[in-house]
Structures are given as C-alpha cells and as structure tokens.
Amino acid sequence: VRASRVLAWMLVLAFLPVSTCRFPEWDHNAKAFENKEAYERFNPSSLVHNWRVPMLITQGGQDFRIVDTASLSAFNVLQRRGVPSQLLYFQNEGHWIKALANSKQWYTVVLQWMTKWTSN
C-alpha cells in the first residue's frame, strides 16, 4: 500500500469519529464507505504532490471537529516535501483558541506568519 493512499484514507476517516461527519457526507452526498470516489476526488491528500504554498497549521488538542492526527499528518507531509510550514499546537484547547495566553500566542504567530509570507 502506497503511503499516499494510507494518508488519504487517514484524512478521510478522520471525519468519522467526530460529530461533524455530516458535513462531508452532505457535500459528497454519501458516506465515505458508500462512495469512495466522491471523497477521493476532493481529498486534499490526493493532491499532496501539488502542495507548494507555505502553510501554518494551528490545532487544539481537544478539537472534536478536526482531530489532531489530521493536522499532524498534513504537517508531516509538508515537512517531508520541504514546503515551508509551521505547526502551532495547543493541547488543552478545542476548535477555538480561548485561553488568554494561548489566544495572544495564536494572534502573534498568525500575524508574524502573514507578514513573513505576504510582504514584498
């Protein structure tokens, strides 16, 4: 089994344990195990070979919408492909970064990232 296929299905299956799995099911008009082709067509990991744009990934360890393994997998792929990337991980946060110190760090890092990659 090719590593890219494993990663592809890891990202697709990342939706299954969360309460928001209805969103991709709505978008694809099917469950992942009912219509593999619908999911594969728009699966970001199927396009990993095109990933070139610098990417900042932020993740809360308690996020039930996007499981941390999906973010960590994407970050690992970016690193292995040599794409400029950074991971900002907050173990005790959810989908929204709410703790004051963490929020301050999030805004600082995001603004620094945007300045670095969008300045002339």
Secondary structure, 3 states (H helix, E strand, C coil): CCHHHHHHHHHHHCCCCCHHHHHHHHHHCCCCCCCHHHHHHCCHHHHHHHCCCCEEEEEECCCCCCCHHHHHHHHHHHHHHCCCEEEEEECCCCCCCCCHHHHHHHHHHHHHHHHHHHCC
